[in-house]
Amino acid sequence: MISNESSDTRTGTGDSGAVRDVLRRIYAAWADNDADAFAALYADDATVVMPGVFHRGRSAVRDYMAGAFAGPLKGSRAIDDPQDIRVIGGDTAIVVSKAGIVMAGERHFPAERERLATWVLSKQDGRWLVAAYANAPAR
């Protein structure tokens, strides 16, 4: 779920809506537990860094999410609240967001699971894709 209410979007290019759409589609794929649709929004050489995790490449992202959706993340949903979106040079976007995972059966994620995330998206052949993602505990 992407929240627009507390976002501070700074860009003069009009591409911030397209960048937000990529995030919306990622979390729609998450809600559907669709690892293929999720990974399709990542560049071939994308990197993902989270505490204790490093993945390189779209196929690694897909494999990781397929396992997570079949196991611990089954029935979960992700919340992502962009705090800042900057489009740089027309083909790179940086998004900083507050994020968390609401596990199956939960209404909200607890404060200790809140994350600060940084997304780097690049426009490739006219299409925005996630080039890099990293998150860390917010507290």
N, C-alpha and C positions, 0 to 999 in steps of 0.2 A: 504494500500500500504506500503510495506516495502522498505526502501531505503538502499542500501548497500554502498553508496559512502562515507559517513562520519563516518562510524562505526569504532570503535576501539575494535576489538575482541581479547580477551586474554584468551586462553584456550589451553591446550595441549592434549585434549582428542579426538578431531575430532567431538564432539557432538554439537558444535556450529551450524553446518548446520542443524541438526535435530531440534534444538531449534528455529532457524530462520524459519524452515518449519512450526512449530506450529503457530508462529506469522503470517506467510503468510496465513495459512489456516483459522485462526481467522478472518483476514480481508477479505478474499474471502467470508466467511460466512456472514460477515457484508455487503459486497457489494451486496450479494444476499438477504439480509434481512431475513436470515435463522437462527432464534434463536436456533433451535435444533442443527444444525451443529456448531454454535458458542459455545454453552454450552457443547457440547460433548468433547471439548478440555480442559475443566476444570475438576479438581478432584472432587470427590463426596463431599468432605468437604472444597472446595475452599472458600476463602474469597475475597471480593472486597470492597475496601475503596476508596471513592472519596469524594470531599467536600459535606457534607450533606447526604452521602449515605454509608450504610454498608449492605452488603449481605453476607450470609453464606450458602454455599452449591450450587451444580450444578443446582438444580431445581430453586433456587432463582435467579441465574444468568439468566437462561433460561426465567423465567417469566418476569423479568425486561427487558431483551432485546426484548422479544416478544412485550411487550407494547410499548417500545421505537421505534421499527421498524414499528409498526402499527401507531404510532403517530409522535412525534417530530423528530425522526431520519429517518423517511421514505425517501428513496432516497439519504441519506447521504453516505459519505464514510469516512473512518478513515485513517489517515496517522500516521505511526509509524516509527521513524528513530532510530534504536538501536545505542547508543553511546558506550556501553560497554556490553560485554557478558562474564560472568565467569562461568565455570563449576567447581563445587566444589565436590570433593569426588566421581565423576563419576555419581552421581544420583541427584544432585541439581544444578540448574542453576539460576543465577541472571542476569537479563537484565535491564539496565537503558536506557530509551529512551526519545526522544522528540516526542510529539504526538499532534494531534489535529483532530478535526472533521470538514470536509468540508460539509456543509449543502447543501441540494438540491438547485440547481441554482447557487451555488458559484463555483468559480474556485480554490480558496485558502481559508484557514481559517485565520481570522484576528489574529494579534499578541496577543490580549487579551484572545484568546481562546487556546493559546499554553499551553500544559501541560508537566510536567516532570513525567514520569511514572516509576515505579519499578515493574517488573514481577519476581515472584519466580516460577520456574518450577521444578517438581520432576519427576524422571523416575519411573514409576510404571508398573510392569510386562513388562518391555522393551519398554514402551511407555511414551513419555514426555507429561505431562499435566500441566496446570496452577494450582498451589497450592494457590497462592496469587497474587493479583494485587492491586496496589494503585497508585493514581495520585494526583497531586496538581498543581495549577496554576504556570506557569513558571515565571511569573512576579509579 
